[in-house]
Amino acid sequence: MAKRSIINFKEEMKLYFDNSHLDALAEKHAVQYKENSPFPHVVIDNFMDPEALDKILEEFPKPGQKVWHDYKSDFEKKQELNGEGRLGDFTQHILYQFNSAPFLVFLEKLTGIDNLIPDPYYYGGGLHQLNGKGKLGVHADYSKHVRWPLDRRVNAILYLNKDWKEEYNGGLELWDTAMTKCEQRVAPLFNRLVVFNVTDFNMHGVPDEVKCPEGMSRKSLAFFYFTNGRPAEEVDPNKKLHVKFTQRPGEEEVASQEKKNIIGYEANPIKRFIKQITPPFIFDSFKKLKS
């Protein structure tokens, strides 16, 4: 029995990224990545072993489980999960590989950005889920790591949605800097990897409410990568919020109180990070004591 257990462990804990395969992908898509509009990005289908993603789906927590961190505002209606001890063992194993040297080298060759640094805390990343009416407004991402003086340069998102239909919405929208038009809309299809540059001007989001059937959700894995410094042209000196949300043309202005809430939430990234890495039962206990 013990021998069989060891064999199963080796099978489940194997490495899923092959250097030669990743090199070939980077070489194939590098030129396209830099030339794509409205900002550098690429969409790669059938990115990795689908059996590994099936195992992640088996461990993927249900929407009602207390492990999720819920975002509820006019801009964000989503669930996020990260941090050691909250994820299934196999899911953690796969997440580690997205922070490994083979994947970092792949990203550097693909994007042309050298010396990328992963985030072991998965701040803002990890597992994401949009349930019915879930959304993420168009925005420019936070540009500095919450704990280190590092600049966020690249996002990588891997989708886990089988049998996803167009009428469910949930497409990732990439907008031009002036917010005049959506230039790309990416459906969140199973085993589809999206990689794109992060600057103060690269506007993106999932602004249309998800309309998938009850019991189904829009699932993804999100990873962010940093460097020590960045080109000056990627910085907006007028960007004062941690994350810059904006409306699409024709959308109504957000209520003033909602704007205050967003500003407060953006201005306290450290509090947000502490809440993300603290087990939910500790926060529940603190609220009860406080009341």
MOLIN-V465855 format. One record per helix or strand of 2 or more residues. SS is the DSSP state (hx for helix, st for strand). FROM is the first residue (numbers start at 1). LEN is the number of residues. If there is no record, write none. Layout:
# MOLIN-V465855
ss->{SS/SS}
from->{FROM/FROM}
len->{LEN/LEN}
This chain:
# MOLIN-V465855
ss->{hx/hx/st/hx/st/st/hx/hx/st/st/st/st/hx/st/st/st/st/st/hx/st/hx/hx/hx}
from->{2/19/41/50/69/76/89/101/117/126/135/151/166/172/182/193/203/218/232/244/256/269/280}
len->{11/17/4/10/4/6/10/11/2/5/6/9/3/4/5/5/4/10/3/2/12/9/11}
